Amino acid sequence: MECFTLITPCEGEVLAQHTTEQRDFRTLRERLKTQEERIDWLHLKQSELADHSIPKMLRFAWKSADNGVAKCIEVSEDPQFTGHIMHFEAPSDKTEAQVHSLKVGTQYYWRVVGTDMAGEPVCSSVASFRTADEAPRWIFFEGVPNVRDLGGWMTKTGQRVRQGLVYRGGEMNSHQTATAAGLKFAEEELGIHTDLDIRGPAELAVLASGGPALSPHVKWINVRLRAYDEIDNAEQFAAYAKVFRILLDPANFPIYMHCWGGADRTGTLVFLLNAVLGVQDEELLLDYEMTALATWGARSRDNELFQGFLAMLERFAPGQDFQAQATAYWRAAGVTTAELDHFTELFLE
């Protein structure tokens, strides 16, 4: 007799990870009011609004025989569980656990791992499920709002931007502080290998650590980026090109890149990266606006700074789509055609 019998999700089930607020924002295309105040992206203030940037918590349930004690849920894209495995703790007094932050549109396999009456390790049989094809992939990084995967979006050619390579979000150890559980999840389950910090010296100077929040074995790289239309100059061309080349090195993956709130500098960078990969223009605008689901206030495509950014891009490739304009920007920054091609090979499924 098996120690554990899987109940839900059942074989072949499709799980939606977006909350009602996230789904409404995307499908109903709620329009944001034009912001009257200019965004001060170097001095952000968190609003008192609820944080809706956290993915839905998925309920996984099982039955335990008298001789079985569950320890955790294991979730993997590999039915043999030989590849990357995500672990979610099973509370000792329950026969269910919460699973979150899975890739979108992905086939997964799950099982319960624990011990039998003799204390020997045992695991359940395996069941499969699929996650709904709804971008973006929101990440629950406890203590840090507005965290999501760079990937998950579909391009104009029908390819998906690869997930699990780069995560975007806010800082972890200053105006907001990641919890110990959040840091553990980032390092152990997401496997963060590089902390790409795009904050400036003044922001770093106030930190007791001088910079990094993750463990010493996580590589910390600091490149100061500006946002919106302040990136059209020699200094920022060099900085953006440096970041682009960091993303060309697979040895750096997975990367967590962040500014203060993951809203403006990170939003500008992500827009340029996903644009050059061919993500649809409307999806690029929506991804920028989705920061409004977090606690940093509205981010509208109509705000003054973002319109200035779009006007700047227009000068690089007048009358063309965002992909052509972003490509022209990266070329102006010194990124070669070969590097752009390599980036596409790395980041498109």
Short mmCIF file of the C-alpha atoms (twelve columns), coordinates in Angstrom:
data_MODEL
# 
_entry.id   MODEL 
# 
loop_
_atom_site.group_PDB 
_atom_site.id 
_atom_site.type_symbol 
_atom_site.label_atom_id 
_atom_site.label_alt_id 
_atom_site.label_comp_id 
_atom_site.label_asym_id 
_atom_site.label_seq_id 
_atom_site.Cartn_x 
_atom_site.Cartn_y 
_atom_site.Cartn_z 
_atom_site.pdbx_PDB_model_num 
ATOM 1   C CA . MET A 1   0.000   0.000  0.000   1 
ATOM 2   C CA . GLU A 2   1.327   3.442  -0.955  1 
ATOM 3   C CA . CYS A 3   1.966   5.903  1.841   1 
ATOM 4   C CA . PHE A 4   0.485   8.765  -0.222  1 
ATOM 5   C CA . THR A 5   -2.388  8.929  -2.704  1 
ATOM 6   C CA . LEU A 6   -2.534  12.038 -4.886  1 
ATOM 7   C CA . ILE A 7   -5.863  13.895 -5.038  1 
ATOM 8   C CA . THR A 8   -5.420  17.280 -6.675  1 
ATOM 9   C CA . PRO A 9   -4.344  18.452 -9.160  1 
ATOM 10  C CA . CYS A 10  -5.625  15.402 -10.958 1 
ATOM 11  C CA . GLU A 11  -3.985  13.882 -14.024 1 
ATOM 12  C CA . GLY A 12  -4.046  16.273 -16.972 1 
ATOM 13  C CA . GLU A 13  -5.595  19.202 -15.108 1 
ATOM 14  C CA . VAL A 14  -4.816  22.756 -16.278 1 
ATOM 15  C CA . LEU A 15  -3.990  25.175 -13.443 1 
ATOM 16  C CA . ALA A 16  -4.491  28.928 -13.711 1 
ATOM 17  C CA . GLN A 17  -1.930  30.929 -11.749 1 
ATOM 18  C CA . HIS A 18  -3.294  34.435 -12.239 1 
ATOM 19  C CA . THR A 19  -5.491  35.918 -9.558  1 
ATOM 20  C CA . THR A 20  -8.789  37.598 -10.402 1 
ATOM 21  C CA . GLU A 21  -7.117  41.035 -10.252 1 
ATOM 22  C CA . GLN A 22  -4.321  39.945 -12.584 1 
ATOM 23  C CA . ARG A 23  -6.690  38.306 -15.049 1 
ATOM 24  C CA . ASP A 24  -9.025  41.294 -15.082 1 
ATOM 25  C CA . PHE A 25  -6.118  43.664 -15.641 1 
ATOM 26  C CA . ARG A 26  -5.084  41.663 -18.694 1 
ATOM 27  C CA . THR A 27  -8.319  40.469 -20.281 1 
ATOM 28  C CA . LEU A 28  -10.553 43.421 -19.484 1 
ATOM 29  C CA . ARG A 29  -7.719  45.836 -20.347 1 
ATOM 30  C CA . GLU A 30  -8.503  48.180 -17.505 1 
ATOM 31  C CA . ARG A 31  -7.243  51.569 -18.460 1 
ATOM 32  C CA . LEU A 32  -5.190  53.525 -16.016 1 
ATOM 33  C CA . LYS A 33  -5.838  57.191 -15.487 1 
ATOM 34  C CA . THR A 34  -3.192  59.433 -16.949 1 
ATOM 35  C CA . GLN A 35  -0.785  60.285 -14.175 1 
ATOM 36  C CA . GLU A 36  -0.775  63.959 -13.330 1 
ATOM 37  C CA . GLU A 37  2.413   63.852 -11.287 1 
ATOM 38  C CA . ARG A 38  5.768   63.076 -12.844 1 
ATOM 39  C CA . ILE A 39  7.170   59.779 -11.545 1 
ATOM 40  C CA . ASP A 40  10.132  60.339 -9.240  1 
ATOM 41  C CA . TRP A 41  11.735  56.974 -9.895  1 
ATOM 42  C CA . LEU A 42  14.733  57.666 -7.666  1 
ATOM 43  C CA . HIS A 43  12.515  58.355 -4.644  1 
ATOM 44  C CA . LEU A 44  9.655   55.897 -4.894  1 
ATOM 45  C CA . LYS A 45  7.060   55.621 -2.171  1 
ATOM 46  C CA . GLN A 46  4.974   52.520 -1.628  1 
ATOM 47  C CA . SER A 47  1.243   53.099 -1.724  1 
ATOM 48  C CA . GLU A 48  -1.194  51.754 0.846   1 
ATOM 49  C CA . LEU A 49  -2.958  49.691 -1.808  1 
ATOM 50  C CA . ALA A 50  -2.955  45.908 -1.561  1 
ATOM 51  C CA . ASP A 51  -0.205  44.065 -3.379  1 
ATOM 52  C CA . HIS A 52  -1.765  42.191 -6.307  1 
ATOM 53  C CA . SER A 53  1.574   41.171 -7.855  1 
ATOM 54  C CA . ILE A 54  1.610   37.804 -6.068  1 
ATOM 55  C CA . PRO A 55  0.574   34.702 -8.035  1 
ATOM 56  C CA . LYS A 56  -2.360  32.545 -7.011  1 
ATOM 57  C CA . MET A 57  -1.474  29.933 -4.414  1 
ATOM 58  C CA . LEU A 58  -2.263  26.515 -5.906  1 
ATOM 59  C CA . ARG A 59  -3.700  23.835 -3.622  1 
ATOM 60  C CA . PHE A 60  -2.047  20.414 -3.903  1 
ATOM 61  C CA . ALA A 61  -3.707  17.685 -1.821  1 
ATOM 62  C CA . TRP A 62  -3.187  14.007 -1.060  1 
ATOM 63  C CA . LYS A 63  -4.214  11.273 1.325   1 
ATOM 64  C CA . SER A 64  -1.710  9.779  3.739   1 
ATOM 65  C CA . ALA A 65  -1.821  6.202  4.977   1 
ATOM 66  C CA . ASP A 66  -1.293  5.633  8.689   1 
ATOM 67  C CA . ASN A 67  2.373   4.941  8.086   1 
ATOM 68  C CA . GLY A 68  3.156   7.959  5.901   1 
ATOM 69  C CA . VAL A 69  4.485   11.371 6.924   1 
ATOM 70  C CA . ALA A 70  4.711   13.895 4.085   1 
ATOM 71  C CA . LYS A 71  7.685   16.272 4.024   1 
ATOM 72  C CA . CYS A 72  7.301   18.187 0.774   1 
ATOM 73  C CA . ILE A 73  5.794   18.398 -2.693  1 
ATOM 74  C CA . GLU A 74  8.221   18.007 -5.574  1 
ATOM 75  C CA . VAL A 75  7.367   19.595 -8.921  1 
ATOM 76  C CA . SER A 76  9.431   19.096 -12.072 1 
ATOM 77  C CA . GLU A 77  9.191   19.414 -15.843 1 
ATOM 78  C CA . ASP A 78  10.876  15.994 -16.039 1 
ATOM 79  C CA . PRO A 79  8.674   12.934 -15.340 1 
ATOM 80  C CA . GLN A 80  11.779  11.144 -14.032 1 
ATOM 81  C CA . PHE A 81  12.631  14.041 -11.679 1 
ATOM 82  C CA . THR A 82  16.223  14.092 -12.882 1 
ATOM 83  C CA . GLY A 83  16.146  17.766 -13.923 1 
ATOM 84  C CA . HIS A 84  15.418  20.857 -11.885 1 
ATOM 85  C CA . ILE A 85  12.982  20.168 -9.042  1 
ATOM 86  C CA . MET A 86  11.034  22.755 -7.059  1 
ATOM 87  C CA . HIS A 87  10.208  21.873 -3.447  1 
ATOM 88  C CA . PHE A 88  7.223   23.107 -1.447  1 
ATOM 89  C CA . GLU A 89  6.939   22.315 2.241   1 
ATOM 90  C CA . ALA A 90  4.125   20.038 3.398   1 
ATOM 91  C CA . PRO A 91  2.759   21.233 6.786   1 
ATOM 92  C CA . SER A 92  3.039   18.441 9.347   1 
ATOM 93  C CA . ASP A 93  -0.601  18.764 10.425  1 
ATOM 94  C CA . LYS A 94  -2.173  18.833 6.951   1 
ATOM 95  C CA . THR A 95  -2.445  16.748 3.804   1 
ATOM 96  C CA . GLU A 96  -2.198  19.684 1.456   1 
ATOM 97  C CA . ALA A 97  0.406   22.279 0.493   1 
ATOM 98  C CA . GLN A 98  0.618   25.517 -1.466  1 
ATOM 99  C CA . VAL A 99  2.505   25.602 -4.753  1 
ATOM 100 C CA . HIS A 100 3.252   28.818 -6.657  1 
ATOM 101 C CA . SER A 101 5.477   30.635 -9.167  1 
ATOM 102 C CA . LEU A 102 5.479   27.904 -11.820 1 
ATOM 103 C CA . LYS A 103 6.264   28.584 -15.470 1 
ATOM 104 C CA . VAL A 104 3.335   29.439 -17.704 1 
ATOM 105 C CA . GLY A 105 2.050   27.098 -20.410 1 
ATOM 106 C CA . THR A 106 4.216   24.248 -19.125 1 
ATOM 107 C CA . GLN A 107 3.740   20.513 -18.562 1 
ATOM 108 C CA . TYR A 108 4.648   19.541 -14.998 1 
ATOM 109 C CA . TYR A 109 4.865   16.386 -12.884 1 
ATOM 110 C CA . TRP A 110 4.378   16.198 -9.134  1 
ATOM 111 C CA . ARG A 111 4.723   13.816 -6.235  1 
ATOM 112 C CA . VAL A 112 4.704   13.743 -2.456  1 
ATOM 113 C CA . VAL A 113 7.944   12.927 -0.673  1 
ATOM 114 C CA . GLY A 114 8.132   11.846 2.958   1 
ATOM 115 C CA . THR A 115 8.879   8.934  5.250   1 
ATOM 116 C CA . ASP A 116 7.148   5.694  6.212   1 
ATOM 117 C CA . MET A 117 6.476   4.395  9.720   1 
ATOM 118 C CA . ALA A 118 10.067  3.189  9.981   1 
ATOM 119 C CA . GLY A 119 11.404  6.596  9.042   1 
ATOM 120 C CA . GLU A 120 12.582  5.439  5.632   1 
ATOM 121 C CA . PRO A 121 12.252  7.867  2.692   1 
ATOM 122 C CA . VAL A 122 9.296   7.180  0.398   1 
ATOM 123 C CA . CYS A 123 7.482   9.012  -2.360  1 
ATOM 124 C CA . SER A 124 4.102   8.768  -4.011  1 
ATOM 125 C CA . SER A 125 3.296   7.852  -7.578  1 
ATOM 126 C CA . VAL A 126 3.571   10.701 -10.112 1 
ATOM 127 C CA . ALA A 127 0.761   12.774 -11.638 1 
ATOM 128 C CA . SER A 128 0.974   15.388 -14.361 1 
ATOM 129 C CA . PHE A 129 -0.722  18.737 -14.884 1 
ATOM 130 C CA . ARG A 130 -0.251  21.779 -17.064 1 
ATOM 131 C CA . THR A 131 -0.150  25.453 -16.187 1 
ATOM 132 C CA . ALA A 132 -2.393  27.846 -18.087 1 
ATOM 133 C CA . ASP A 133 -0.867  29.800 -20.935 1 
ATOM 134 C CA . GLU A 134 -1.173  33.236 -19.330 1 
ATOM 135 C CA . ALA A 135 1.737   35.672 -19.165 1 
ATOM 136 C CA . PRO A 136 3.387   37.108 -17.224 1 
ATOM 137 C CA . ARG A 137 4.739   34.552 -14.819 1 
ATOM 138 C CA . TRP A 138 4.358   36.230 -11.425 1 
ATOM 139 C CA . ILE A 139 6.765   35.139 -8.686  1 
ATOM 140 C CA . PHE A 140 6.084   35.007 -4.952  1 
ATOM 141 C CA . PHE A 141 9.305   36.390 -3.472  1 
ATOM 142 C CA . GLU A 142 8.190   37.075 0.087   1 
ATOM 143 C CA . GLY A 143 8.897   40.665 1.117   1 
ATOM 144 C CA . VAL A 144 9.492   41.891 -2.436  1 
ATOM 145 C CA . PRO A 145 6.511   42.945 -4.602  1 
ATOM 146 C CA . ASN A 146 6.436   43.200 -8.406  1 
ATOM 147 C CA . VAL A 147 8.592   40.152 -9.171  1 
ATOM 148 C CA . ARG A 148 8.071   38.261 -12.411 1 
ATOM 149 C CA . ASP A 149 9.832   36.284 -15.092 1 
ATOM 150 C CA . LEU A 150 11.222  38.135 -18.101 1 
ATOM 151 C CA . GLY A 151 9.988   35.186 -20.167 1 
ATOM 152 C CA . GLY A 152 6.615   33.613 -20.819 1 
ATOM 153 C CA . TRP A 153 5.457   36.106 -23.452 1 
ATOM 154 C CA . MET A 154 4.712   34.963 -26.996 1 
ATOM 155 C CA . THR A 155 6.404   36.712 -29.922 1 
ATOM 156 C CA . LYS A 156 5.065   37.717 -33.303 1 
ATOM 157 C CA . THR A 157 6.557   34.536 -34.779 1 
ATOM 158 C CA . GLY A 158 4.722   32.304 -32.309 1 
ATOM 159 C CA . GLN A 159 7.786   31.535 -30.185 1 
ATOM 160 C CA . ARG A 160 7.761   31.941 -26.427 1 
ATOM 161 C CA . VAL A 161 10.397  33.926 -24.563 1 
ATOM 162 C CA . ARG A 162 12.255  31.346 -22.508 1 
ATOM 163 C CA . GLN A 163 11.386  31.250 -18.816 1 
ATOM 164 C CA . GLY A 164 13.665  30.723 -15.845 1 
ATOM 165 C CA . LEU A 165 16.653  32.628 -17.249 1 
ATOM 166 C CA . VAL A 166 15.997  36.147 -15.962 1 
ATOM 167 C CA . TYR A 167 13.709  37.398 -13.201 1 
ATOM 168 C CA . ARG A 168 12.842  41.062 -12.707 1 
ATOM 169 C CA . GLY A 169 11.809  42.829 -9.524  1 
ATOM 170 C CA . GLY A 170 12.687  45.307 -6.839  1 
ATOM 171 C CA . GLU A 171 15.451  45.628 -4.312  1 
ATOM 172 C CA . MET A 172 15.650  43.213 -1.412  1 
ATOM 173 C CA . ASN A 173 17.398  45.012 1.423   1 
ATOM 174 C CA . SER A 174 16.566  48.694 1.713   1 
ATOM 175 C CA . HIS A 175 13.147  50.319 1.251   1 
ATOM 176 C CA . GLN A 176 11.695  46.832 1.146   1 
ATOM 177 C CA . THR A 177 13.221  43.760 2.743   1 
ATOM 178 C CA . ALA A 178 13.032  40.187 1.528   1 
ATOM 179 C CA . THR A 179 12.191  37.701 4.250   1 
ATOM 180 C CA . ALA A 180 14.446  34.751 5.028   1 
ATOM 181 C CA . ALA A 181 11.870  32.510 3.341   1 
ATOM 182 C CA . GLY A 182 11.849  34.759 0.289   1 
ATOM 183 C CA . LEU A 183 15.625  34.728 -0.044  1 
ATOM 184 C CA . LYS A 184 15.676  30.948 0.402   1 
ATOM 185 C CA . PHE A 185 13.063  30.485 -2.313  1 
ATOM 186 C CA . ALA A 186 14.990  32.754 -4.697  1 
ATOM 187 C CA . GLU A 187 18.244  30.899 -4.206  1 
ATOM 188 C CA . GLU A 188 17.124  27.313 -3.744  1 
ATOM 189 C CA . GLU A 189 13.985  27.028 -5.885  1 
ATOM 190 C CA . LEU A 190 14.558  29.658 -8.553  1 
ATOM 191 C CA . GLY A 191 18.275  28.915 -8.451  1 
ATOM 192 C CA . ILE A 192 19.377  32.551 -8.701  1 
ATOM 193 C CA . HIS A 193 23.044  32.583 -9.663  1 
ATOM 194 C CA . THR A 194 23.548  36.302 -10.392 1 
ATOM 195 C CA . ASP A 195 22.203  39.434 -8.696  1 
ATOM 196 C CA . LEU A 196 22.197  42.113 -11.408 1 
ATOM 197 C CA . ASP A 197 21.744  45.330 -9.454  1 
ATOM 198 C CA . ILE A 198 21.078  48.403 -11.626 1 
ATOM 199 C CA . ARG A 199 20.803  50.916 -8.770  1 
ATOM 200 C CA . GLY A 200 23.102  53.898 -8.441  1 
ATOM 201 C CA . PRO A 201 25.876  54.664 -5.906  1 
ATOM 202 C CA . ALA A 202 23.704  56.894 -3.710  1 
ATOM 203 C CA . GLU A 203 21.187  54.077 -3.239  1 
ATOM 204 C CA . LEU A 204 23.900  51.561 -2.422  1 
ATOM 205 C CA . ALA A 205 25.600  53.914 0.039   1 
ATOM 206 C CA . VAL A 206 22.700  53.651 2.505   1 
ATOM 207 C CA . LEU A 207 22.912  49.875 2.680   1 
ATOM 208 C CA . ALA A 208 24.682  48.319 5.648   1 
ATOM 209 C CA . SER A 209 25.960  45.563 3.355   1 
ATOM 210 C CA . GLY A 210 27.135  47.964 0.670   1 
ATOM 211 C CA . GLY A 211 25.072  46.153 -1.918  1 
ATOM 212 C CA . PRO A 212 24.116  42.491 -2.182  1 
ATOM 213 C CA . ALA A 213 21.258  40.906 -0.253  1 
ATOM 214 C CA . LEU A 214 21.660  37.317 -1.405  1 
ATOM 215 C CA . SER A 215 24.240  34.838 -0.155  1 
ATOM 216 C CA . PRO A 216 27.947  35.340 -0.956  1 
ATOM 217 C CA . HIS A 217 27.911  32.469 -3.464  1 
ATOM 218 C CA . VAL A 218 25.464  34.489 -5.627  1 
ATOM 219 C CA . LYS A 219 27.445  36.701 -7.988  1 
ATOM 220 C CA . TRP A 220 26.654  40.402 -7.523  1 
ATOM 221 C CA . ILE A 221 27.064  42.734 -10.491 1 
ATOM 222 C CA . ASN A 222 26.268  46.438 -10.242 1 
ATOM 223 C CA . VAL A 223 25.680  48.496 -13.400 1 
ATOM 224 C CA . ARG A 224 24.065  51.893 -12.957 1 
ATOM 225 C CA . LEU A 225 21.171  52.384 -15.386 1 
ATOM 226 C CA . ARG A 226 18.856  55.314 -15.936 1 
ATOM 227 C CA . ALA A 227 15.252  55.100 -17.129 1 
ATOM 228 C CA . TYR A 228 12.906  56.356 -19.837 1 
ATOM 229 C CA . ASP A 229 14.363  59.031 -22.147 1 
ATOM 230 C CA . GLU A 230 17.503  59.458 -20.011 1 
ATOM 231 C CA . ILE A 231 19.217  56.525 -21.729 1 
ATOM 232 C CA . ASP A 232 20.056  58.261 -25.016 1 
ATOM 233 C CA . ASN A 233 23.643  59.272 -24.268 1 
ATOM 234 C CA . ALA A 234 27.135  57.787 -24.379 1 
ATOM 235 C CA . GLU A 235 27.257  56.864 -20.695 1 
ATOM 236 C CA . GLN A 236 23.967  55.005 -20.800 1 
ATOM 237 C CA . PHE A 237 24.702  53.398 -24.160 1 
ATOM 238 C CA . ALA A 238 27.787  51.865 -22.547 1 
ATOM 239 C CA . ALA A 239 25.874  50.791 -19.430 1 
ATOM 240 C CA . TYR A 240 22.989  49.215 -21.357 1 
ATOM 241 C CA . ALA A 241 25.418  47.410 -23.670 1 
ATOM 242 C CA . LYS A 242 27.258  46.054 -20.623 1 
ATOM 243 C CA . VAL A 243 24.009  44.680 -19.191 1 
ATOM 244 C CA . PHE A 244 23.089  43.189 -22.560 1 
ATOM 245 C CA . ARG A 245 26.402  41.303 -22.673 1 
ATOM 246 C CA . ILE A 246 25.886  40.007 -19.127 1 
ATOM 247 C CA . LEU A 247 22.678  38.444 -20.447 1 
ATOM 248 C CA . LEU A 248 24.607  36.762 -23.258 1 
ATOM 249 C CA . ASP A 249 26.614  34.599 -20.842 1 
ATOM 250 C CA . PRO A 250 24.709  31.424 -19.840 1 
ATOM 251 C CA . ALA A 251 27.096  31.037 -16.889 1 
ATOM 252 C CA . ASN A 252 25.230  33.953 -15.269 1 
ATOM 253 C CA . PHE A 253 21.781  32.301 -15.393 1 
ATOM 254 C CA . PRO A 254 19.413  32.422 -13.639 1 
ATOM 255 C CA . ILE A 255 19.670  36.183 -13.084 1 
ATOM 256 C CA . TYR A 256 17.636  38.380 -10.752 1 
ATOM 257 C CA . MET A 257 17.805  41.951 -12.063 1 
ATOM 258 C CA . HIS A 258 16.386  44.830 -10.099 1 
ATOM 259 C CA . CYS A 259 16.391  48.531 -9.361  1 
ATOM 260 C CA . TRP A 260 14.334  50.019 -6.509  1 
ATOM 261 C CA . GLY A 261 10.790  48.903 -7.290  1 
ATOM 262 C CA . GLY A 262 11.274  46.924 -10.492 1 
ATOM 263 C CA . ALA A 263 9.113   49.561 -12.125 1 
ATOM 264 C CA . ASP A 264 11.008  52.240 -14.046 1 
ATOM 265 C CA . ARG A 265 14.652  51.395 -14.702 1 
ATOM 266 C CA . THR A 266 13.871  47.688 -14.721 1 
ATOM 267 C CA . GLY A 267 10.713  48.394 -16.725 1 
ATOM 268 C CA . THR A 268 12.691  50.343 -19.331 1 
ATOM 269 C CA . LEU A 269 15.297  47.596 -19.629 1 
ATOM 270 C CA . VAL A 270 12.720  44.805 -19.859 1 
ATOM 271 C CA . PHE A 271 10.782  46.706 -22.530 1 
ATOM 272 C CA . LEU A 272 13.922  46.978 -24.695 1 
ATOM 273 C CA . LEU A 273 14.843  43.317 -24.178 1 
ATOM 274 C CA . ASN A 274 11.433  41.823 -24.909 1 
ATOM 275 C CA . ALA A 275 10.884  44.263 -27.778 1 
ATOM 276 C CA . VAL A 276 14.021  43.115 -29.584 1 
ATOM 277 C CA . LEU A 277 12.836  39.510 -29.140 1 
ATOM 278 C CA . GLY A 278 9.609   40.354 -30.980 1 
ATOM 279 C CA . VAL A 279 7.021   40.406 -28.202 1 
ATOM 280 C CA . GLN A 280 3.845   42.066 -29.494 1 
ATOM 281 C CA . ASP A 281 3.722   45.851 -29.101 1 
ATOM 282 C CA . GLU A 282 0.518   45.757 -27.028 1 
ATOM 283 C CA . GLU A 283 1.979   43.095 -24.712 1 
ATOM 284 C CA . LEU A 284 5.056   45.253 -24.131 1 
ATOM 285 C CA . LEU A 285 2.867   48.170 -23.092 1 
ATOM 286 C CA . LEU A 286 0.753   45.942 -20.885 1 
ATOM 287 C CA . ASP A 287 3.804   44.447 -19.176 1 
ATOM 288 C CA . TYR A 288 4.997   47.941 -18.275 1 
ATOM 289 C CA . GLU A 289 1.573   48.862 -16.910 1 
ATOM 290 C CA . MET A 290 1.251   45.679 -14.833 1 
ATOM 291 C CA . THR A 291 3.571   47.211 -12.251 1 
ATOM 292 C CA . ALA A 292 0.374   49.003 -11.147 1 
ATOM 293 C CA . LEU A 293 -0.696  45.690 -9.587  1 
ATOM 294 C CA . ALA A 294 2.158   46.038 -7.082  1 
ATOM 295 C CA . THR A 295 2.574   48.721 -4.431  1 
ATOM 296 C CA . TRP A 296 4.443   51.394 -6.409  1 
ATOM 297 C CA . GLY A 297 1.419   53.202 -7.808  1 
ATOM 298 C CA . ALA A 298 0.062   53.480 -11.343 1 
ATOM 299 C CA . ARG A 299 2.245   52.997 -14.386 1 
ATOM 300 C CA . SER A 300 0.367   54.121 -17.475 1 
ATOM 301 C CA . ARG A 301 1.524   54.093 -21.076 1 
ATOM 302 C CA . ASP A 302 0.141   57.653 -21.160 1 
ATOM 303 C CA . ASN A 303 2.354   59.087 -18.426 1 
ATOM 304 C CA . GLU A 304 4.791   61.815 -19.332 1 
ATOM 305 C CA . LEU A 305 8.000   59.841 -18.767 1 
ATOM 306 C CA . PHE A 306 6.885   56.762 -20.667 1 
ATOM 307 C CA . GLN A 307 5.659   58.868 -23.577 1 
ATOM 308 C CA . GLY A 308 9.074   60.533 -23.593 1 
ATOM 309 C CA . PHE A 309 10.672  57.091 -23.753 1 
ATOM 310 C CA . LEU A 310 8.486   56.088 -26.710 1 
ATOM 311 C CA . ALA A 311 9.306   59.370 -28.465 1 
ATOM 312 C CA . MET A 312 12.995  58.666 -27.965 1 
ATOM 313 C CA . LEU A 313 12.634  55.175 -29.472 1 
ATOM 314 C CA . GLU A 314 10.738  56.626 -32.415 1 
ATOM 315 C CA . ARG A 315 13.803  58.690 -33.337 1 
ATOM 316 C CA . PHE A 316 15.871  55.526 -33.736 1 
ATOM 317 C CA . ALA A 317 13.503  53.960 -36.300 1 
ATOM 318 C CA . PRO A 318 10.752  56.403 -37.312 1 
ATOM 319 C CA . GLY A 319 7.398   54.880 -38.164 1 
ATOM 320 C CA . GLN A 320 8.456   51.307 -37.343 1 
ATOM 321 C CA . ASP A 321 7.313   48.894 -34.629 1 
ATOM 322 C CA . PHE A 322 8.895   48.534 -31.197 1 
ATOM 323 C CA . GLN A 323 11.032  45.591 -32.313 1 
ATOM 324 C CA . ALA A 324 12.700  47.641 -35.030 1 
ATOM 325 C CA . GLN A 325 13.103  50.625 -32.722 1 
ATOM 326 C CA . ALA A 326 14.596  48.556 -29.892 1 
ATOM 327 C CA . THR A 327 16.948  46.844 -32.342 1 
ATOM 328 C CA . ALA A 328 18.099  50.242 -33.567 1 
ATOM 329 C CA . TYR A 329 18.622  51.380 -29.971 1 
ATOM 330 C CA . TRP A 330 20.775  48.376 -29.104 1 
ATOM 331 C CA . ARG A 331 22.778  48.844 -32.314 1 
ATOM 332 C CA . ALA A 332 23.348  52.502 -31.414 1 
ATOM 333 C CA . ALA A 333 24.574  51.336 -27.992 1 
ATOM 334 C CA . GLY A 334 27.235  49.233 -29.722 1 
ATOM 335 C CA . VAL A 335 25.585  45.809 -29.595 1 
ATOM 336 C CA . THR A 336 26.497  43.929 -32.770 1 
ATOM 337 C CA . THR A 337 24.221  41.996 -35.096 1 
ATOM 338 C CA . ALA A 338 25.945  38.781 -34.007 1 
ATOM 339 C CA . GLU A 339 25.242  39.604 -30.350 1 
ATOM 340 C CA . LEU A 340 21.598  40.360 -31.106 1 
ATOM 341 C CA . ASP A 341 21.288  37.049 -32.953 1 
ATOM 342 C CA . HIS A 342 22.892  35.188 -30.044 1 
ATOM 343 C CA . PHE A 343 20.511  36.858 -27.609 1 
ATOM 344 C CA . THR A 344 17.568  35.686 -29.701 1 
ATOM 345 C CA . GLU A 345 18.927  32.131 -29.799 1 
ATOM 346 C CA . LEU A 346 19.321  32.094 -26.017 1 
ATOM 347 C CA . PHE A 347 15.987  33.632 -25.106 1 
ATOM 348 C CA . LEU A 348 13.497  32.190 -27.590 1 
ATOM 349 C CA . GLU A 349 12.201  28.634 -27.214 1 
# 
